[in-house]
Amino acid sequence: MHLYTLVATPFVATLLAVSNKNDPSVGLHASIIQGGFLLGWALGGGFFGRVGDRMGRSRALSLTVLTYALFTGLSFFAHTWWHLAIFRFLSALGIGGEWAVGASLLSETWPKKWRPWIAASLQTGVNLGVLLAVLANHLMAKQPPRYIFLVGVIPALLVFWIRKAVPEPEEWHAAKKNAGANEPAVSDLFRGDVKKITWLVILVCAVSLTAHWAFMFWHQVHLRKLPDVINLSPEQQNHLANRAMYIVMISSILGNFFAAFVAKRVGYRKSIAVMCVGYFVSMGLTYRTGRPYQELLWWLAAPGFFQGVFALFTMYLPPLFPTLLRTTGAGFCYNIGRVVAAAGTVFFGLFSYRAAIANASQPLDYRVTLFYAGMLFLPAAFFALFLPELRDRPQPVGQPVD
């Protein structure tokens, strides 16, 4: 999912046939592509979530992996910016679906008392994947940016193992048998007791993901545009971008287990609120003033640490919904927030573009964009306090958590 953020500036400049990577149109089109990616992620979470509830977790998981592997690889063949936008949108369908299906699969098969630690471990897998992407970017630094997308084909090999070794959970089989021809519809997410949970999860995820993806995308662009970086060679800029992502991901791994530690003691909703407040404070401190890149690199560890909040969603959200609405509910509510995040990414791109046009004589600075984006974590923390608390005890099959 982060292969593009690592090469967005040089690759989009190539696709636009712009010799100057500092041209404001590069950032604008890069943000539109990222917005399309987040939109695809949102739609994929809902679509494949429904497939997971109807066909089973294992089958749906195979389809999601094949989808994102195929279209990530096809991004290599993009020759215009809108080609890349289409391929990123289609690959994101699989990524969004994979989260929904995988989270539900784990929540139904691992002991409930281990939920926070499983969540931290699973999110750490995401962080390690990003580090592998950074390593690939480092090893392929002398190749044109498009070559990195070929790395995205490798996960397709997982499908052979999934189909052979990952069975459907017993809980899903039991729920299917009990429901018979009366399986719940998507509209049931907005009825009865489930309706309140659905809207609250959408609010928290929409606001927090908008701020998070603003940081994950624009901190790379901002670093490359710093006055003491902008004139460095592409290889040197690439090296700094890789270092930044390493710092963010390593600190995020620590944050995953800190979030699990807090959740074990005060519960999920309070720990989500605490981590969101921490993300807000850390982004405010990191971007409240301009910093040379040597200093900024170490400040990035702070917002990286509080990304541990997203580890909590993995085990917290699926059990809030009835079994046969689990991947649909978790996938839809968590990922539909990325529609707002997509709009937010494009909005911040337009914001920076207009600022660059208005101050054409000044180097482009995305620091203000990042500073204001961080403020969105405050309402996310507020809404999180109204979420239900998850009980680490077995729930009746087909029933949501009380």
C-alpha distance (Angstrom), angle and dihedral (degrees) to the residues before:
residue distance angle dihedral
M1 . . .
H2 3.81 . .
L3 3.80 100.4 .
Y4 3.80 89.2 96.6
T5 3.82 96.4 48.6
L6 3.81 89.0 57.1
V7 3.81 94.7 56.5
A8 3.81 103.1 21.8
T9 3.81 98.0 114.7
P10 3.84 100.2 47.3
F11 3.83 94.9 37.0
V12 3.80 96.0 48.1
A13 3.82 89.7 46.6
T14 3.81 88.0 54.7
L15 3.80 92.8 48.4
L16 3.80 91.2 49.3
A17 3.84 90.1 47.6
V18 3.81 88.2 -126.2
S19 3.78 113.8 151.9
N20 3.80 92.6 -163.0
K21 3.82 109.9 67.5
N22 3.79 88.3 -165.6
D23 3.80 91.4 66.5
P24 3.86 107.0 124.4
S25 3.81 90.5 -130.3
V26 3.82 89.4 68.1
G27 3.80 92.7 61.8
L28 3.80 91.8 43.2
H29 3.83 95.1 52.4
A30 3.80 91.6 40.5
S31 3.81 89.3 56.1
I32 3.82 91.7 48.8
I33 3.82 90.0 53.0
Q34 3.80 90.5 48.8
G35 3.79 90.1 47.4
G36 3.80 89.8 54.1
F37 3.79 89.3 49.6
L38 3.82 91.9 53.9
L39 3.81 90.7 46.3
G40 3.82 90.0 53.4
W41 3.80 89.4 47.8
A42 3.81 89.9 54.9
L43 3.80 95.0 47.8
G44 3.80 92.2 43.8
G45 3.79 91.3 53.5
G46 3.79 90.9 55.8
F47 3.82 96.7 40.4
F48 3.79 99.6 44.9
G49 3.79 89.8 37.6
R50 3.79 87.6 62.5
V51 3.81 90.2 46.2
G52 3.82 89.0 52.3
D53 3.79 92.5 53.4
R54 3.79 93.8 46.1
M55 3.83 103.6 36.8
G56 3.78 102.4 23.9
R57 3.80 137.6 -93.0
S58 3.80 98.6 -92.4
R59 3.81 96.3 50.0
A60 3.80 92.4 46.2
L61 3.80 91.2 47.5
S62 3.81 90.7 56.9
L63 3.80 91.4 50.7
T64 3.80 93.1 50.0
V65 3.81 93.7 50.5
L66 3.80 92.3 49.0
T67 3.81 90.8 48.6
Y68 3.80 97.3 53.6
A69 3.81 93.9 39.0
L70 3.81 93.3 51.7
F71 3.80 98.0 47.2
T72 3.80 95.3 39.5
G73 3.79 87.6 56.2
L74 3.80 91.9 46.9
S75 3.82 88.9 57.1
F76 3.81 84.9 78.5
F77 3.80 88.2 71.9
A78 3.83 96.3 53.0
H79 3.82 112.2 126.3
T80 3.80 100.1 172.8
W81 3.79 131.0 38.1
W82 3.80 92.2 -109.7
H83 3.82 91.3 53.3
L84 3.80 87.3 58.4
A85 3.81 91.1 45.1
I86 3.83 90.7 55.9
F87 3.80 94.3 46.9
R88 3.81 92.1 47.3
F89 3.80 90.7 49.0
L90 3.81 91.9 51.6
S91 3.81 94.5 44.7
A92 3.80 89.2 50.9
L93 3.81 90.5 58.1
G94 3.79 87.3 67.5
I95 3.81 95.1 42.3
G96 3.80 92.8 52.7
G97 3.79 91.3 46.7
E98 3.79 93.2 47.3
W99 3.81 91.5 57.5
A100 3.81 92.9 50.4
V101 3.79 95.3 46.6
G102 3.81 96.2 40.0
A103 3.81 94.4 48.0
S104 3.81 91.8 50.6
L105 3.80 92.0 45.9
L106 3.80 92.0 54.4
S107 3.80 94.7 43.1
E108 3.82 88.6 56.0
T109 3.79 98.2 46.0
W110 3.84 108.4 37.1
P111 3.85 125.9 71.6
K112 3.79 110.5 -86.8
K113 3.81 93.6 -134.4
W114 3.82 87.8 63.7
R115 3.80 94.2 53.5
P116 3.86 98.8 113.7
W117 3.81 93.4 46.8
I118 3.81 92.5 45.4
A119 3.79 88.6 50.9
A120 3.80 91.3 50.8
S121 3.81 91.6 47.9
L122 3.79 93.4 48.2
Q123 3.80 92.9 48.8
T124 3.80 88.6 47.9
G125 3.80 86.3 57.9
V126 3.80 87.1 58.0
N127 3.81 90.5 50.3
L128 3.80 91.9 49.0
G129 3.80 88.8 50.3
V130 3.78 90.0 54.6
L131 3.81 89.9 48.8
L132 3.80 88.9 53.0
A133 3.80 88.2 51.4
V134 3.81 88.9 52.2
L135 3.80 89.8 49.2
A136 3.80 90.0 50.8
N137 3.80 89.5 50.1
H138 3.80 89.8 51.3
L139 3.80 94.0 48.6
M140 3.81 91.3 47.1
A141 3.81 95.7 42.3
K142 3.81 92.7 120.6
Q143 3.80 93.2 50.7
P144 3.82 123.7 84.5
P145 3.84 110.4 -86.6
R146 3.82 93.4 -109.8
Y147 3.82 92.1 69.2
I148 3.80 93.1 71.2
F149 3.82 90.7 70.4
L150 3.80 90.2 67.2
V151 3.81 86.8 70.7
G152 3.80 87.1 67.0
V153 3.81 91.3 69.0
I154 3.81 92.9 67.7
P155 3.84 96.7 79.9
A156 3.81 89.2 65.1
L157 3.82 86.2 79.9
L158 3.83 88.2 66.8
V159 3.79 90.3 70.4
F160 3.81 92.1 73.7
W161 3.80 89.8 56.4
I162 3.82 94.4 42.9
R163 3.80 93.4 53.4
K164 3.81 91.7 47.1
A165 3.79 103.0 39.6
V166 3.83 110.9 22.4
P167 3.83 112.7 80.5
E168 3.77 126.0 -167.6
P169 3.84 111.8 -93.0
E170 3.81 116.7 -101.6
E171 3.80 89.6 -128.8
W172 3.81 90.9 60.5
H173 3.83 92.2 47.8
A174 3.81 90.8 49.9
A175 3.80 92.9 48.3
K176 3.81 91.7 49.4
K177 3.79 90.9 50.4
N178 3.81 93.6 47.7
A179 3.81 94.3 46.4
G180 3.79 95.7 50.4
A181 3.78 107.9 170.5
N182 3.82 92.4 -14.5
E183 3.77 100.5 80.0
P184 3.82 114.6 157.0
A185 3.79 119.3 -99.5
V186 3.81 127.0 -133.4
S187 3.81 88.2 -106.9
D188 3.82 88.3 65.3
L189 3.80 87.5 75.6
F190 3.80 86.0 74.2
R191 3.79 98.2 45.9
G192 3.78 135.6 82.0
D193 3.79 121.4 -16.4
V194 3.80 92.4 -21.2
K195 3.81 92.1 64.4
K196 3.82 94.9 72.3
I197 3.80 91.8 48.6
T198 3.80 91.2 49.1
W199 3.81 94.6 53.5
L200 3.80 95.1 43.5
V201 3.81 93.1 50.1
I202 3.81 90.2 48.1
L203 3.82 91.1 51.7
V204 3.80 95.3 48.3
C205 3.79 94.5 44.0
A206 3.80 95.8 43.0
V207 3.80 94.4 53.7
S208 3.80 98.3 38.8
L209 3.82 95.0 44.8
T210 3.81 91.6 50.0
A211 3.80 90.1 56.7
H212 3.81 93.7 40.5
W213 3.79 95.8 51.9
A214 3.79 91.1 44.1
F215 3.80 86.2 59.2
M216 3.81 96.8 42.1
F217 3.79 93.0 50.5
W218 3.80 104.3 33.5
H219 3.81 99.7 41.0
Q220 3.81 88.0 67.7
V221 3.80 92.3 48.3
H222 3.82 92.0 44.4
L223 3.80 91.8 52.1
R224 3.80 92.2 52.7
K225 3.83 90.9 49.9
L226 3.81 97.6 52.3
P227 3.83 113.3 122.9
D228 3.81 91.4 -117.8
V229 3.82 92.5 47.9
I230 3.79 105.7 35.9
N231 3.80 94.8 81.4
L232 3.80 96.3 44.9
S233 3.79 119.8 109.0
P234 3.83 118.7 -89.6
E235 3.81 89.7 -108.3
Q236 3.81 91.7 53.4
Q237 3.80 91.8 47.3
N238 3.77 89.8 49.0
H239 3.79 90.5 51.6
L240 3.80 91.9 52.3
A241 3.81 91.9 47.2
N242 3.81 89.3 52.5
R243 3.81 91.6 49.5
A244 3.79 90.3 50.7
M245 3.79 92.4 52.2
Y246 3.80 91.9 47.1
I247 3.80 90.3 54.0
V248 3.81 92.6 47.3
M249 3.81 94.0 47.6
I250 3.80 97.4 44.6
S251 3.81 91.3 49.5
S252 3.81 88.5 45.8
I253 3.82 90.2 57.4
L254 3.80 88.9 55.8
G255 3.80 88.8 47.2
N256 3.81 91.8 53.5
F257 3.79 92.5 61.1
F258 3.80 93.1 40.1
A259 3.82 88.8 54.9
A260 3.83 89.6 49.6
F261 3.81 90.1 49.7
V262 3.81 91.1 52.1
A263 3.83 92.2 45.1
K264 3.80 91.7 53.9
R265 3.80 89.3 56.6
V266 3.78 107.4 35.8
G267 3.82 103.9 16.5
Y268 3.78 133.6 -107.4
R269 3.79 103.1 -74.1
K270 3.82 94.6 50.7
S271 3.79 92.2 44.8
I272 3.83 90.4 50.2
A273 3.81 88.9 52.0
V274 3.82 92.1 47.9
M275 3.80 93.1 50.0
C276 3.83 92.3 47.1
V277 3.80 91.0 52.3
G278 3.81 88.9 48.8
Y279 3.83 91.0 50.5
F280 3.83 89.5 51.0
V281 3.81 93.6 50.2
S282 3.80 93.9 44.5
M283 3.80 94.2 50.8
G284 3.79 90.8 46.4
L285 3.80 92.1 52.2
T286 3.81 93.8 42.9
Y287 3.81 95.5 51.8
R288 3.80 103.9 27.5
T289 3.79 89.6 101.1
G290 3.77 138.2 16.7
R291 3.79 114.8 -90.8
P292 3.82 135.0 -172.3
Y293 3.77 111.8 -109.0
Q294 3.84 94.5 -108.0
E295 3.80 89.2 60.1
L296 3.80 96.5 38.1
L297 3.81 93.1 54.8
W298 3.80 91.9 64.4
W299 3.79 93.8 42.8
L300 3.81 88.1 59.4
A301 3.80 88.6 71.7
A302 3.82 89.8 73.5
P303 3.83 99.7 61.4
G304 3.81 87.7 36.6
F305 3.82 90.5 58.8
F306 3.80 93.9 53.3
Q307 3.80 91.7 52.0
G308 3.78 82.0 87.2
V309 3.81 85.2 91.3
F310 3.80 89.2 80.6
A311 3.80 91.2 58.3
L312 3.80 88.0 65.1
F313 3.80 93.9 57.4
T314 3.80 91.7 60.3
M315 3.81 96.2 68.6
Y316 3.80 98.0 21.0
L317 3.79 102.2 58.2
P318 3.85 106.5 48.5
P319 3.84 97.2 57.5
L320 3.81 90.3 52.4
F321 3.81 88.4 73.9
P322 3.84 133.4 61.3
T323 3.81 113.6 -92.1
L324 3.81 96.7 -105.8
L325 3.80 90.8 46.4
R326 3.80 94.6 41.4
T327 3.79 103.2 102.2
T328 3.80 90.6 33.0
G329 3.80 92.6 50.8
A330 3.80 98.1 41.0
G331 3.80 92.5 40.3
F332 3.78 95.0 46.1
C333 3.81 98.8 42.1
Y334 3.80 97.2 42.2
N335 3.76 96.3 40.7
I336 3.80 99.5 37.7
G337 3.78 84.1 69.1
R338 3.77 86.0 68.9
V339 3.81 89.4 68.1
V340 3.78 86.4 65.8
A341 3.81 89.4 40.9
A342 3.82 89.2 52.6
A343 3.80 91.1 52.0
G344 3.79 89.5 45.7
T345 3.81 92.7 52.0
V346 3.80 91.7 51.4
F347 3.82 90.8 44.0
F348 3.80 92.2 53.4
G349 3.80 88.4 46.0
L350 3.81 90.9 54.4
F351 3.81 89.6 44.4
S352 3.81 91.1 55.9
Y353 3.81 92.7 41.5
R354 3.81 92.9 54.2
A355 3.79 90.6 45.8
A356 3.79 89.9 52.3
I357 3.82 92.4 49.9
A358 3.80 91.5 48.2
N359 3.82 91.4 50.2
A360 3.76 100.8 34.1
S361 3.81 92.8 157.6
Q362 3.82 93.2 57.1
P363 3.82 127.3 77.0
L364 3.79 112.3 -102.5
D365 3.83 110.9 -99.1
Y366 3.81 121.2 -168.9
R367 3.80 93.7 -177.7
V368 3.81 94.4 102.0
T369 3.81 90.3 49.7
L370 3.80 90.5 54.6
F371 3.80 93.2 43.9
Y372 3.80 93.8 55.7
A373 3.80 93.7 40.3
G374 3.80 89.1 60.3
M375 3.79 90.8 61.6
L376 3.80 89.9 71.1
F377 3.80 89.7 75.3
L378 3.82 90.2 72.1
P379 3.83 96.2 67.2
A380 3.82 88.0 41.4
A381 3.82 89.2 57.7
F382 3.81 90.8 47.4
F383 3.81 94.9 51.5
A384 3.82 91.1 45.1
L385 3.80 90.5 65.3
F386 3.81 89.5 66.0
L387 3.81 94.4 54.8
P388 3.83 118.1 108.6
E389 3.79 118.8 -101.7
L390 3.79 115.6 -112.0
R391 3.78 115.8 -127.6
D392 3.79 117.6 -144.2
R393 3.76 93.5 -136.1
P394 3.83 133.5 97.6
Q395 3.80 115.0 -81.7
P396 3.82 125.9 -149.0
V397 3.78 109.7 -92.1
G398 3.78 110.1 -94.0
Q399 3.81 94.7 14.7
P400 3.83 127.9 111.1
V401 3.78 122.9 -125.5
D402 3.80 115.4 -87.4
